[in-house]
């Protein structure tokens, strides 16, 4: 009766932790979104898998809990870290409806960390992580959080910047930030981090407003101290003044 909630990191198996690989190796059943299952299926050919499309998070969490309550060792997999826009919270919420199951969360590298590493060091000082998806959070709340982060001069990592159903959310977010940050504020975009087609781009906040994005894009916006150094984003920590 064991349920691991496993963070797979950005996608490349080289970025998975030893603990994550160990939990998956011990599991009889691996549950997750079909896109994440496809990242690991070949590495664990003898395992039983259960996958669902997007927006069926409750169904797959219940499946994982039911199988674990029935005596199996189960892994629920998430991209990045399971506690950051992942399934860890939902698993704990739903677990109250099932017999006691031993739940262990296995952390993973979230997009803020893996994307920042490609861009340089944009998050070397205080930063905020905000999802621009209004599927579960009202847009009014997202706007308030963006303005609050800008007022506090935080660097930003923006998740879920755009999708087919909301193609203009990144532009709207940039317009909100431009109320506080100057147009030449350094920014960066990372796409497909840890997967085929990985790329990054350093640009200004004003340029970012017009940039196409999708759900595999992570966006970074610097603060008043962030600089571009040798084509990379650097936010000083304060060790030296330069």
Secondary structure, DSSP 8 states (H G I E B T S, - for coil): -EEEEEE-BTS-GGGS-HHHHHHHHH-SEEEEEHHHHHHHGGGGTTSEEEEE-TT-HHHHHHHHHHHHHTT-EEEEEESB-TTSSSSHHHHHHHHTTSS--EEEEE----HHHHHHHHHEETTSS-EEEEE---SSS-HHHHHHHHHHHHHTT-EEEEES--BTTBTTHHHHHHHHHTTTS-TT-EEEEEESTTSTT-EEEEEEHHHHTT----TTEEEEE--TT-EEETTEEE---SSS--
